[in-house]
Amino acid sequence: MTTNTIARQAGIPEGTLRDFVNGRTQRIRRGHALKVLALAPATFDLQSWRHPLGSERRVRALYAVGHSAEDIAAAADLSRAVVSAVAHGRKDRLSGRTVAAIEAAYTGLSKTTGSSSKSVRMAQKAGWLGPGWWDDDEIDDPGYNPAPVHTLRYIALAEDCAELERQGYTREQIAARLGVTLDGLQRALGIYRQKQQLEEAAA
């Protein structure tokens, strides 16, 4: 969180907080201090500047399953140039509005497979991972990096889910057993079905 974001959300003058943080003043009003301490960490709003990592991962994941920059831009109501810049790591920070727009586009598109073979080739060449590799709780975590395995995660999740369903488990129980959220499991199943349909259509 930037000084600007903290001051705005705490309702105190930014200059006051900046002077204290930079050591230009050694004291701060008790009321101001209590307001700052009451803020939860990583509490962002649409005016906040955000690190681009989560957005990069989301856009790249959509490329990996065949969505073009134009498709993503349309879903996010952003320009194609912004989407492309995010995908290629050319943004060192993003506005909260842009982050929220990309998150919304990802939620809508990650359950489907796009038609852009160019995006797929680009993702494969760059080693970008598709949505099946990411859980909603992990995609924004800079400390999480999925280890490459021979079987893509969404395939493993879908096959494990099918086996557990044959044993009588519900989707909620399966998600808990596999250590993913229900949304993450549903997304993996959707991608798996889309891939099967594409392969059948190509056969």
N, C-alpha and C positions, 0 to 999 in steps of 0.2 A: 504494500500500500504506500502510495506517495504521501508526502506531507500535505499536499493539496487535498487529497481524498480524506485523510484522517481529520484535518481541520474542518472540512465541509460537513462530514458526517457527524462530527462531535459538536458542531455549531459554535466553533471558536475562531478567532481571527487567524488566518494562515500565517501572518507575520509573527504573531506571538509564538506559535508553535515552532516555526522555522528558527527563530532566534534562540529558543531553548534547545532545540536539537543541535544547532550549530555552535552552541556554547557561548553565544553572545550575551545571554542572560542566564543566571544561575538559579533563578526561582520562577515559578509559574503559579498562578492563582489556584487555590485548592479546588474551586469549582471547575476550572478548566481541566485540571489534572483528573478529577473524577469522571468527567465526560469522556476523556480520552481512554481511561482505563475501562470504562463501561463498553467500549467497542469490542466486538468479536473480531479475532484475527481474520484477515482475508475477506473482509466485508466490502464487496465492490458494488458500485452502481453504474448506471449507463454513462456517467460522466467520467468514470475512472479510467486511467490508462492501465492496460493489462499486458502481461507477458504473452507473446504470440504462440508459445509452445502448443497449448491445447488446440488452438485454431489451426495451426500447421498440421497437426496430426489428423484432425477431422477432415480438412480439405484433401490431404494426401490419401487418406483412407477412401474417400469418395472417388478420387482418381483411380485407385486400385481396383474398384469394382465397376469401372467404365463410365463414370459421370464426367462430363466435360466441364471446363471452366465456365462455359456459357450456361450450362445446366445449373451449376452451383450458384453462379451469380444471380440467375433468375430466381432461384428458390430463396436466396438470402437477401434479395433486393439490393445487391451491391454491384459495382462495376466488375467487368471481367478482369480488368487490370489489377484491381485489389485482390481478387481471388488468386490470380496467377502469382502475384507478388508474395502472398501468404504461403502458397504452396512451395515456392522456391526459396523461402527463407529470407526474403528481401525486406521484411518488416521487423524492426527491433522492439516495437510496441504497437498495440492496437487500442482503439477506443472501446469502451464498454459496449457501445452500441454495435460495433462491428463484431465483437466477440459473441454477443447475444444473437446476432443475425446468422453467424456461421453455425452456432450451436443449434438454432432452429432448423436451418437447412440440413444439417447432419441428421437430426432426429427424423426428418421426413424422407431423406434420400438413402440413408444407410441400410434400410430394409429392402432396397431394390437394387437391381443391377442396371447400369446404364448401357448405352450403345456405342460409346466411343472407344474404339480399339486403340486410338492414338493415346488416350489417357492411360489405358491399361499398359501399353508398351512403355510409356514414360515412367509409370509407377514401378514396373518390373525392373527397368534399367536402374532406377534410383534406389530400389530396395524399400519402397514405401509399403506399409502394411495396411491391409483392408480392415473394415469394421469388425470382422470376426476375431481379430487379434486383441481388440480393446474392450474393456469393461468401462462403464460410465464412471466408476470410482477410480479408475487408473489413468484414463486418457489425459488428464490435466496434471498428473503427478510427474514432476521432472525426474524423480528417482526411479520410475518404473520404465523398464525397457524390455519388451517381450523377447525372450531368447528364441532364435530361429530353430525350428524343429522340422522334421520331414513331413509331418502331417499338419496342415494348417489348423489353427485353433478352432475355427468354425466347423470344420469337418469332424474333428474329434468331439466337440460339444454335441453336434447333431447326432452322431453315431452313439455316443454315450446316452443321450437323451432317449433315443429310440429304444435302446436296451432297457433302460430303467422304466420307461413307460410300459414295456411288455411285462415288467415285474409288478406293475400296479401303482407306481409312484405318480403323484401329480406333478405338474410343471413347477409349482412352488417348491415342492420337496426336492425335485431334481436339481433346481437351481441352487438350493442350499447345499446339497451333497456335492455338487461340482464346484462350489465356491465362486459362483457368479451371481449377479443380480438377475431377477426374472426378465427384465428388459434386455439384458445382455444375452441371455439364453434365447429369447424370442428373436432377437436380431440375427444371431448365428443360424437359427433354423431357417429364417427367411432367406438369408444369403445362400445357404446350402440348397434350398429348393430352387432358387433362381438359377444357380449354377447348373443344377441337374436339367432344368428346362432348356437352358441354352445348349447344353451338350446334346440333348435329345433332338433339338431343332437342327443342329449342325450335322447330326448323323445321317 
